[in-house]
Amino acid sequence: MENYANKSGDSQVVSFQIDANSIKVRFKNNHVYLYDIRHPGPDHLEKMKELARAGWGLNTYIESEVKNDFSSKVF
């Protein structure tokens, strides 16, 4: 997984892994969630990839737009 830049300094996101049709996001509590083209859908997925690469706004986006619409909890 790639470290999340956390440019705001207060994100709960620690790292992420982007694949063609998904993104895995690891949070400070060590839980990893898989988001894909089914959950939360392609538009949200692309926005999450963009924010992950930018290192800014991913946690806020997940909390406000995606909420619990993830494909699976990896661990």
C-alpha positions as CSV (number, residue, x, y, z in Angstrom):
1,M,0.0,0.0,0.0
2,E,1.1,3.6,-0.6
3,N,1.2,6.0,2.2
4,Y,-1.5,8.7,2.2
5,A,0.1,12.2,2.2
6,N,-2.5,13.5,4.7
7,K,-1.8,17.2,3.7
8,S,-4.5,18.4,6.1
9,G,-2.8,16.6,9.0
10,D,-5.9,15.3,10.6
11,S,-7.1,12.4,8.3
12,Q,-8.0,9.0,9.5
13,V,-6.6,7.6,6.3
14,V,-3.1,6.1,6.5
15,S,-2.6,4.3,3.2
16,F,-4.3,3.2,0.0
17,Q,-3.9,0.8,-2.9
18,I,-5.3,1.7,-6.3
19,D,-6.2,-0.9,-8.8
20,A,-8.0,-0.5,-12.2
21,N,-11.5,-1.1,-10.7
22,S,-11.0,-0.6,-7.0
23,I,-9.2,1.2,-4.1
24,K,-8.3,-0.2,-0.7
25,V,-8.1,2.3,2.1
26,R,-6.4,1.6,5.4
27,F,-7.5,3.8,8.3
28,K,-5.7,4.6,11.6
29,N,-7.6,1.9,13.4
30,N,-5.9,-0.6,10.9
31,H,-9.2,-1.5,9.3
32,V,-8.9,-1.8,5.5
33,Y,-12.0,-1.3,3.3
34,L,-12.3,-2.2,-0.4
35,Y,-14.3,0.2,-2.6
36,D,-15.0,-0.7,-6.2
37,I,-17.1,-0.1,-9.2
38,R,-20.2,-1.8,-7.6
39,H,-19.8,-0.2,-4.2
40,P,-19.8,2.8,-4.1
41,G,-19.9,3.0,-7.9
42,P,-17.6,4.2,-10.7
43,D,-18.1,8.0,-10.1
44,H,-17.3,7.8,-6.4
45,L,-14.4,5.4,-7.1
46,E,-12.7,7.8,-9.5
47,K,-13.1,10.7,-7.1
48,M,-11.6,8.6,-4.3
49,K,-8.7,7.7,-6.5
50,E,-8.1,11.3,-7.3
51,L,-8.3,12.4,-3.7
52,A,-6.0,9.6,-2.6
53,R,-3.3,10.6,-5.1
54,A,-3.7,14.2,-4.1
55,G,-3.3,13.4,-0.4
56,W,-6.1,15.7,0.5
57,G,-9.8,15.2,1.3
58,L,-10.2,11.4,1.1
59,N,-11.4,10.8,4.6
60,T,-13.9,13.7,4.4
61,Y,-15.2,12.5,1.1
62,I,-15.7,8.9,2.4
63,E,-17.5,10.3,5.5
64,S,-19.8,12.7,3.6
65,E,-20.4,10.9,0.3
66,V,-19.6,7.2,0.5
67,K,-20.3,6.4,4.2
68,N,-20.8,2.7,4.6
69,D,-21.1,1.9,0.9
70,F,-18.0,-0.3,0.6
71,S,-17.6,-3.6,-1.2
72,S,-16.0,-5.4,1.7
73,K,-14.0,-5.0,4.9
74,V,-10.6,-6.6,4.2
75,F,-9.5,-6.7,7.9
